[in-house]
Amino acid sequence: MIEEGKPLFVQIAEQVEDSVVDGTLAEEAQAPSTNELAAFYRINPATAAKGVNMLVTKGVLYKRRGIGMFVSPGARELLLQERRDAFALRYVQPLLAEARKIGLGPDDVAELVRAGAARTEPSNPPDWKTA
């Protein structure tokens, strides 16, 4: 889980976010405590707290005094929208820019995406002998 070059508290926050997005941590469910996160990842509790606080600021988690941290209502949709926006910025915009350079329009790109998706669908495994 630990990646070089990325702050540990950011990685902790991303792991919690992934759990919210994939449904492992449902909305209104209790999130792991900073001490649990620190013990699991073998890091300083202050580092884990920094990641958790980042999620509180973002609106993903909220605190119930004396009980712990919980996943905010709407947190999953918030994170999904954030990831969709990042996906569009990181992948779709550069794809469309390159497509324009080589004379492809949006319909051409959509057809290429559909064709590529059809080749990689689990029901249509690629034929590695001809690929």
Disulfide bonds with the S-S distance in Angstrom:
none
